[in-house]
Amino acid sequence: MPPKKSLLKTIQVKRTVGRHVAKTTKSKTVIFKKEIMQYLDINGYLSWSSKDRKYMILGTNSPKNGLVECPECRLGQIILIRSRTTRKRFMGCSNFHGGCKASSPLLQKARLRAMKIPCDVCKWPMIIFRYSRKQKWTRQCSNFNCESRKIKSSK
């Protein structure tokens, strides 16, 4: 008797193509998680800013552009702020909404740069400024009431 041949049929399974379905892979989600984790803070959360077109941390007292720790409340950081209404520059604490009222006006007509170096006397950040290109850069404390800014009497 001849051997029986097994009748194997190949079955073709149709795959359904899911359109408009987001396919996530493990590697992409790990990369995205690492990107988000570098922006998160202990007490903050991430939010998309359409104005700046980037993710911003909200709900924290530690901004990216903070200069030094606030000497009054020790929670926030001293940051450079420009008033929306008057367009004037001043330095203030990032914990303003938390109740800290630390602020100091800045020179309005001078070119200035804020530094992350604190003052020896009052711990506010130092600034360098000049009024024209012919002048040299001058360094002073950004706190208006600092003892180091008082004019020293010459004898």
N, CA, C and O of each residue as an XYZ file, in Angstrom:
620
protein
N       0.817     -1.147      0.000
C       0.000      0.000      0.000
C       0.889      1.249      0.000
O       1.867      1.309      0.746
N       0.566      2.218     -0.809
C       1.389      3.431     -0.864
C       1.209      4.273      0.394
O       0.121      4.332      0.968
N       2.331      4.945      0.826
C       2.208      5.779      2.024
C       1.257      6.957      1.811
O       1.179      7.527      0.723
N       0.540      7.305      2.876
C      -0.425      8.404      2.772
C       0.316      9.744      2.861
O       1.155      9.952      3.738
N       0.013     10.561      2.014
C       0.571     11.912      2.050
C      -0.343     12.774      2.906
O      -1.564     12.805      2.757
N       0.306     13.447      3.781
C      -0.514     14.326      4.618
C      -0.892     15.563      3.816
O      -0.076     16.179      3.129
N      -2.083     15.867      3.931
C      -2.584     17.023      3.189
C      -2.480     18.260      4.083
O      -3.347     18.531      4.914
N      -1.425     18.972      3.888
C      -1.249     20.206      4.636
C      -1.671     21.375      3.774
O      -1.225     21.544      2.640
N      -2.496     22.128      4.319
C      -2.940     23.319      3.601
C      -2.345     24.541      4.294
O      -2.337     24.645      5.520
N      -1.875     25.413      3.513
C      -1.385     26.671      4.071
C      -2.552     27.633      4.152
O      -3.261     27.891      3.180
N      -2.709     28.130      5.316
C      -3.811     29.065      5.527
C      -3.219     30.455      5.606
O      -2.269     30.707      6.347
N      -3.777     31.313      4.860
C      -3.307     32.689      4.841
C      -4.209     33.514      5.759
O      -5.422     33.603      5.568
N      -3.567     34.112      6.759
C      -4.322     34.930      7.708
C      -4.223     36.381      7.265
O      -3.135     36.921      7.064
N      -5.366     36.981      7.121
C      -5.376     38.392      6.737
C      -5.177     39.244      7.973
O      -5.907     39.133      8.958
N      -4.201     40.072      7.898
C      -3.971     41.007      8.998
C      -4.773     42.266      8.741
O      -4.800     42.803      7.634
N      -5.406     42.703      9.769
C      -6.144     43.951      9.617
C      -5.184     45.106      9.855
O      -4.456     45.126     10.848
N      -5.185     46.024      8.976
C      -4.322     47.189      9.083
C      -5.085     48.241      9.870
O      -6.113     48.756      9.430
N      -4.552     48.542     11.044
C      -5.204     49.543     11.877
C      -4.759     50.930     11.459
O      -3.624     51.335     11.709
N      -5.613     51.613     10.854
C      -5.279     52.984     10.453
C      -5.682     53.942     11.550
O      -6.633     53.706     12.295
N      -4.954     55.004     11.630
C      -5.181     56.041     12.639
C      -5.036     55.473     14.044
O      -5.725     55.906     14.969
N      -4.161     54.529     14.199
C      -3.882     53.941     15.503
C      -2.413     54.211     15.814
O      -1.532     53.944     14.997
N      -2.170     54.736     16.987
C      -0.785     55.030     17.377
C      -0.129     53.741     17.844
O      -0.603     53.080     18.769
N       0.965     53.400     17.190
C       1.716     52.217     17.589
C       2.897     52.682     18.427
O       3.732     53.465     17.974
N       2.948     52.191     19.642
C       4.052     52.563     20.523
C       4.979     51.376     20.678
O       4.547     50.227     20.779
N       6.213     51.673     20.694
C       7.190     50.627     20.927
C       7.874     50.910     22.244
O       7.841     52.031     22.752
N       8.483     49.900     22.781
C       9.116     50.044     24.081
C      10.255     51.060     24.038
O      10.423     51.850     24.967
N      11.023     51.037     22.975
C      12.158     51.955     22.908
C      11.701     53.408     22.812
O      12.319     54.294     23.401
N      10.632     53.651     22.077
C      10.149     55.029     21.952
C       9.585     55.532     23.270
O       9.792     56.690     23.633
N       8.877     54.676     23.985
C       8.319     55.123     25.256
C       9.400     55.335     26.306
O       9.268     56.218     27.154
N      10.456     54.551     26.267
C      11.558     54.735     27.208
C      12.261     56.059     26.937
O      12.602     56.785     27.871
N      12.476     56.375     25.676
C      13.113     57.648     25.305
C      12.244     58.820     25.749
O      12.746     59.800     26.301
N      10.938     58.715     25.505
C      10.021     59.792     25.888
C       9.977     59.946     27.408
O       9.919     61.062     27.924
N      10.005     58.823     28.117
C       9.977     58.872     29.580
C      11.233     59.551     30.112
O      11.155     60.327     31.064
N      12.387     59.272     29.514
C      13.626     59.913     29.954
C      13.594     61.413     29.698
O      14.085     62.194     30.514
N      13.015     61.822     28.563
C      12.916     63.252     28.261
C      12.018     63.961     29.263
O      12.332     65.064     29.709
N      10.910     63.336     29.618
C       9.994     63.960     30.563
C      10.598     63.992     31.960
O      10.468     64.995     32.663
N      11.252     62.920     32.373
C      11.787     62.837     33.721
C      12.853     63.890     33.996
O      13.030     64.295     35.145
N      13.571     64.344     32.965
C      14.576     65.370     33.211
C      13.941     66.731     33.456
O      14.587     67.624     34.006
N      12.678     66.902     33.054
C      12.003     68.176     33.279
C      11.163     68.184     34.549
O      10.813     69.257     35.040
N      10.833     67.024     35.091
C       9.975     66.983     36.260
C      10.751     67.330     37.514
O      11.942     67.042     37.628
N      10.067     67.942     38.436
C      10.644     68.299     39.717
C       9.875     67.547     40.799
O       8.889     66.873     40.500
N      10.308     67.652     42.035
C       9.656     66.934     43.123
C       8.199     67.363     43.261
O       7.314     66.523     43.416
N       7.953     68.654     43.206
C       6.599     69.149     43.424
C       6.043     69.863     42.198
O       5.212     70.760     42.343
N       6.472     69.495     41.005
C       5.996     70.174     39.808
C       5.406     69.209     38.808
O       5.492     67.992     38.972
N       4.808     69.762     37.772
C       4.262     68.954     36.704
C       4.541     69.641     35.373
O       4.795     70.845     35.328
N       4.492     68.878     34.304
C       4.872     69.338     32.987
C       3.652     69.843     32.226
O       2.586     69.232     32.303
N       3.785     70.934     31.501
C       2.694     71.464     30.709
C       3.252     72.060     29.420
O       4.348     72.621     29.420
N       2.508     71.944     28.326
C       2.939     72.457     27.030
C       2.635     73.939     26.937
O       1.509     74.366     27.193
N       3.646     74.731     26.568
C       3.468     76.161     26.378
C       3.424     76.441     24.880
O       4.420     76.261     24.179
N       2.270     76.878     24.394
C       2.151     77.144     22.963
C       2.902     78.409     22.569
O       3.308     78.551     21.416
N       3.093     79.329     23.512
C       3.829     80.558     23.226
C       5.306     80.256     22.997
O       5.895     80.706     22.015
N       5.906     79.482     23.919
C       7.325     79.150     23.815
C       7.574     77.910     22.969
O       8.716     77.622     22.610
N       6.520     77.179     22.651
C       6.589     75.943     21.871
C       7.522     74.915     22.508
O       8.363     74.316     21.838
N       7.357     74.727     23.795
C       8.124     73.721     24.502
C       7.394     73.378     25.787
O       6.465     74.075     26.195
N       7.822     72.300     26.416
C       7.237     71.911     27.685
C       7.821     72.763     28.800
O       9.021     73.036     28.822
N       6.968     73.181     29.720
C       7.383     74.013     30.842
C       6.993     73.317     32.136
O       6.013     72.573     32.173
N       7.752     73.554     33.190
C       7.406     73.015     34.496
C       6.518     74.028     35.205
O       6.875     75.200     35.330
N       5.372     73.576     35.663
C       4.468     74.443     36.406
C       4.350     73.920     37.828
O       4.521     72.728     38.080
N       4.058     74.816     38.742
C       3.832     74.411     40.115
C       5.092     74.223     40.930
O       5.049     73.588     41.984
N       6.226     74.763     40.469
C       7.452     74.622     41.240
C       7.995     75.989     41.600
O       7.590     77.004     41.034
N       8.901     75.999     42.532
C       9.579     77.238     42.902
C      11.010     77.240     42.416
O      11.800     78.086     42.835
N      11.361     76.324     41.550
C      12.732     76.258     41.055
C      12.749     76.420     39.538
O      12.760     75.423     38.815
N      12.751     77.663     39.043
C      12.756     77.877     37.602
C      14.109     77.564     36.987
O      15.126     77.520     37.680
N      14.110     77.343     35.656
C      15.364     77.062     34.960
C      16.292     78.263     34.974
O      17.509     78.109     35.081
N      15.720     79.467     34.864
C      16.548     80.661     34.739
C      16.774     81.354     36.077
O      17.050     82.553     36.108
N      16.661     80.623     37.180
C      16.913     81.195     38.493
C      18.391     81.499     38.671
O      19.243     80.756     38.185
N      18.696     82.583     39.364
C      20.084     82.994     39.530
C      20.673     82.451     40.830
O      21.645     81.696     40.803
N      20.098     82.825     41.952
C      20.550     82.326     43.251
C      19.322     82.042     44.107
O      18.211     82.450     43.768
N      19.528     81.346     45.213
C      18.437     81.064     46.145
C      17.965     82.368     46.786
O      18.775     83.240     47.098
N      16.666     82.494     46.977
C      16.120     83.717     47.580
C      16.612     83.846     49.017
O      16.433     82.923     49.811
N      17.239     84.990     49.371
C      17.769     85.142     50.721
C      16.687     85.363     51.775
O      16.963     85.218     52.966
N      15.466     85.708     51.371
C      14.408     85.976     52.346
C      13.593     84.735     52.682
O      13.424     84.415     53.858
N      13.086     84.031     51.677
C      12.218     82.885     51.963
C      12.942     81.550     51.874
O      12.460     80.565     52.433
N      14.065     81.482     51.201
C      14.870     80.269     51.024
C      14.140     79.148     50.280
O      14.625     78.017     50.245
N      12.978     79.449     49.682
C      12.239     78.449     48.905
C      12.390     78.680     47.415
O      12.673     77.752     46.657
N      12.201     79.914     47.002
C      12.280     80.249     45.586
C      13.676     80.650     45.173
O      14.635     80.526     45.934
N      13.768     81.141     43.932
C      15.036     81.641     43.414
C      14.821     83.056     42.891
O      13.725     83.410     42.456
N      15.876     83.854     42.938
C      15.813     85.216     42.409
C      15.931     85.129     40.892
O      16.875     84.542     40.363
N      14.956     85.723     40.195
C      14.941     85.694     38.737
C      14.799     87.116     38.201
O      14.333     88.013     38.904
N      15.202     87.305     36.964
C      15.083     88.578     36.278
C      13.694     88.637     35.653
O      13.313     87.727     34.918
N      12.929     89.698     35.933
C      11.541     89.820     35.474
C      11.375     91.135     34.738
O      11.957     92.149     35.122
N      10.575     91.114     33.673
C      10.204     92.341     32.968
C       8.700     92.508     33.101
O       7.938     91.595     32.783
N       8.276     93.666     33.568
C       6.863     93.938     33.755
C       6.163     94.019     32.400
O       6.667     94.652     31.473
N       5.009     93.380     32.292
C       4.277     93.410     31.014
C       3.685     94.780     30.735
O       3.641     95.213     29.584
N       3.230     95.467     31.775
C       2.567     96.747     31.556
C       3.557     97.884     31.354
O       3.419     98.657     30.406
N       4.555     98.001     32.227
C       5.481     99.130     32.134
C       6.763     98.796     31.392
O       7.531     99.700     31.062
N       7.017     97.505     31.115
C       8.218     97.028     30.424
C       9.492     97.312     31.217
O      10.583     97.292     30.647
N       9.379     97.575     32.511
C      10.556     97.828     33.342
C      11.100     96.514     33.865
O      10.370     95.539     34.042
N      12.427     96.514     34.112
C      13.104     95.307     34.598
C      13.285     95.384     36.105
O      13.541     96.451     36.664
N      13.146     94.232     36.750
C      13.440     94.134     38.165
C      13.762     92.685     38.498
O      13.509     91.779     37.704
N      14.321     92.483     39.679
C      14.597     91.127     40.143
C      13.628     90.808     41.252
O      13.321     91.651     42.095
N      13.147     89.575     41.241
C      12.201     89.168     42.266
C      12.285     87.679     42.521
O      12.953     86.938     41.799
N      11.590     87.257     43.567
C      11.592     85.851     43.960
C      10.560     85.087     43.128
O       9.486     85.605     42.822
N      10.904     83.845     42.768
C       9.977     83.020     42.004
C       8.849     82.495     42.885
O       7.868     81.955     42.374
N       8.975     82.644     44.193
C       7.947     82.214     45.131
C       7.001     83.365     45.472
O       6.478     83.425     46.584
N       6.780     84.269     44.534
C       5.926     85.437     44.754
C       4.506     85.013     45.100
O       3.882     85.585     45.994
N       3.993     84.006     44.390
C       2.625     83.553     44.638
C       2.519     82.794     45.951
O       1.421     82.601     46.473
N       3.657     82.362     46.486
C       3.679     81.692     47.779
C       3.775     82.661     48.943
O       3.707     82.242     50.099
N       3.931     83.956     48.662
C       3.940     84.957     49.715
C       5.235     85.716     49.885
O       5.293     86.627     50.710
N       6.279     85.384     49.143
C       7.552     86.090     49.284
C       7.491     87.407     48.509
O       7.094     87.426     47.344
N       7.878     88.491     49.147
C       7.809     89.816     48.523
C       9.193     90.368     48.190
O       9.343     91.580     48.032
N      10.201     89.513     48.081
C      11.560     89.975     47.779
C      11.636     90.462     46.336
O      11.407     89.691     45.405
N      11.954     91.735     46.152
C      12.132     92.297     44.811
C      13.019     93.524     44.901
O      13.137     94.157     45.950
N      13.639     93.842     43.773
C      14.525     94.993     43.726
C      14.541     95.538     42.300
O      14.662     94.758     41.356
N      14.423     96.869     42.115
C      14.454     97.425     40.762
C      15.850     97.366     40.169
O      16.842     97.306     40.895
N      15.920     97.385     38.839
C      17.201     97.373     38.132
C      17.353     98.648     37.323
O      16.392     99.395     37.139
N      18.558     98.893     36.843
C      18.822    100.044     35.984
C      18.060     99.852     34.676
O      18.122     98.781     34.073
N      17.341    100.888     34.235
C      16.466    100.727     33.078
C      17.152    101.064     31.754
O      16.852    100.452     30.729
N      18.067    102.029     31.770
C      18.658    102.462     30.509
C      20.009    101.832     30.230
O      20.580    102.039     29.159
N      20.520    101.078     31.165
C      21.842    100.473     30.995
C      21.704     99.081     30.383
O      20.675     98.417     30.509
N      22.770     98.671     29.721
C      22.873     97.284     29.279
C      23.368     96.494     30.463
O      24.397     96.832     31.049
N      22.651     95.442     30.827
C      23.107     94.713     31.994
C      23.005     93.215     31.789
O      22.206     92.723     30.990
N      23.830     92.511     32.527
C      23.847     91.051     32.534
C      23.791     90.613     33.986
O      24.527     91.131     34.827
N      22.932     89.673     34.277
C      22.845     89.125     35.627
C      23.771     87.925     35.731
O      23.885     87.136     34.793
N      24.430     87.792     36.870
C      25.354     86.688     37.081
C      24.806     85.784     38.184
O      23.991     86.205     39.004
N      25.266     84.544     38.188
C      24.821     83.591     39.204
C      25.728     83.607     40.428
O      25.759     82.649     41.200
N      26.461     84.695     40.599
C      27.356     84.842     41.741
C      26.626     85.667     42.801
O      26.198     86.784     42.509
N      26.473     85.150     44.025
C      25.778     85.936     45.058
C      26.685     87.006     45.661
O      27.908     86.868     45.685
N      26.057     88.072     46.147
C      26.772     89.160     46.831
C      27.277     88.638     48.175
O      26.628     87.803     48.805
N      28.441     89.134     48.611
C      29.010     88.692     49.881
C      28.207     89.199     51.075
O      28.165     88.548     52.119
N      27.567     90.368     50.923
C      26.874     90.995     52.049
C      25.439     90.482     52.194
O      25.040     90.047     53.274
N      24.657     90.533     51.096
C      23.220     90.249     51.218
C      22.760     88.992     50.485
O      21.588     88.627     50.586
N      23.641     88.323     49.756
C      23.350     87.060     49.048
C      22.415     87.209     47.850
O      21.901     86.206     47.355
N      22.178     88.441     47.367
C      21.445     88.652     46.118
C      22.430     88.475     44.965
O      23.638     88.562     45.188
N      21.955     88.227     43.730
C      22.895     88.037     42.616
C      23.591     89.337     42.219
O      23.043     90.428     42.381
N      24.799     89.199     41.700
C      25.566     90.352     41.220
C      25.167     90.619     39.768
O      24.782     89.703     39.041
N      25.264     91.893     39.354
C      25.018     92.264     37.963
C      26.215     93.041     37.442
O      26.950     93.666     38.207
N      26.400     92.992     36.124
C      27.381     93.863     35.482
C      26.617     94.731     34.500
O      25.692     94.257     33.841
N      26.994     95.998     34.395
C      26.256     96.928     33.535
C      27.181     97.960     32.936
O      28.290     98.185     33.421
N      26.705     98.587     31.869
C      27.353     99.764     31.285
C      26.297    100.531     30.494
O      25.338     99.948     29.989
N      26.487    101.841     30.395
C      25.522    102.690     29.697
C      25.870    102.870     28.227
O      24.971    103.039     27.405
N      27.149    102.837     27.876
C      27.544    102.980     26.474
C      28.714    102.047     26.188
O      29.296    101.468     27.106
N      29.047    101.910     24.936
C      30.151    101.028     24.559
C      31.498    101.575     24.999
O      32.459    100.819     25.142
N      31.576    102.873     25.214
C      32.837    103.478     25.629
C      33.151    103.181     27.089
O      34.309    103.234     27.500
N      32.126    102.869     27.869
C      32.328    102.582     29.280
C      32.789    101.145     29.489
O      32.555    100.273     28.652
N      33.441    100.917     30.608
C      33.789     99.552     30.993
C      32.611     98.957     31.759
O      31.783     99.676     32.317
N      32.557     97.636     31.771
C      31.509     96.959     32.517
C      31.761     97.167     34.011
O      32.878     96.976     34.492
N      30.725     97.557     34.731
C      30.810     97.791     36.165
C      30.023     96.704     36.882
O      28.946     96.308     36.436
N      30.567     96.227     37.995
C      29.936     95.142     38.735
C      29.376     95.671     40.050
O      30.059     96.397     40.773
N      28.130     95.305     40.360
C      27.536     95.700     41.630
C      26.436     94.720     42.024
O      26.037     93.870     41.228
N      25.957     94.842     43.241
C      24.892     93.978     43.752
C      23.557     94.432     43.151
O      23.347     95.622     42.916
N      22.668     93.483     42.909
C      21.375     93.838     42.313
C      20.374     94.314     43.355
O      19.350     94.895     42.994
N      20.638     94.085     44.624
C      19.734     94.528     45.689
C      19.897     96.029     45.895
O      21.003     96.512     46.135
N      18.801     96.757     45.801
C      18.830     98.213     45.890
C      19.220     98.682     47.292
O      19.813     99.751     47.438
N      18.899     97.905     48.318
C      19.161     98.306     49.699
C      20.404     97.655     50.293
O      20.567     97.646     51.514
N      21.268     97.120     49.471
C      22.465     96.435     49.965
C      23.490     97.445     50.473
O      23.625     98.543     49.933
N      24.212     97.046     51.525
C      25.242     97.921     52.098
C      26.423     98.110     51.148
O      27.103     99.135     51.201
N      26.670     97.128     50.280
C      27.806     97.246     49.356
C      27.550     98.278     48.256
O      28.495     98.722     47.604
N      26.291     98.667     48.039
C      25.957     99.681     47.026
C      26.037    101.099     47.561
O      26.039    102.052     46.782
N      26.103    101.257     48.867
C      26.160    102.596     49.450
C      27.445    103.287     48.998
O      28.491    102.649     48.878
N      27.362    104.564     48.755
C      28.524    105.328     48.307
C      29.502    105.463     49.468
O      29.151    105.918     50.557
N      30.713    105.060     49.206
C      31.734    105.141     50.236
C      32.313    106.559     50.261
O      32.735    107.089     49.234
N      32.324    107.152     51.438
C      32.848    108.523     51.543
C      34.374    108.505     51.512
O      35.012    107.734     52.229
N      34.937    109.350     50.687
C      36.405    109.423     50.582
C      36.929    110.493     51.535
O      36.366    111.585     51.617
N      38.002    110.182     52.252
C      38.546    111.150     53.213
C      39.821    111.757     52.704
O      40.419    112.593     53.381
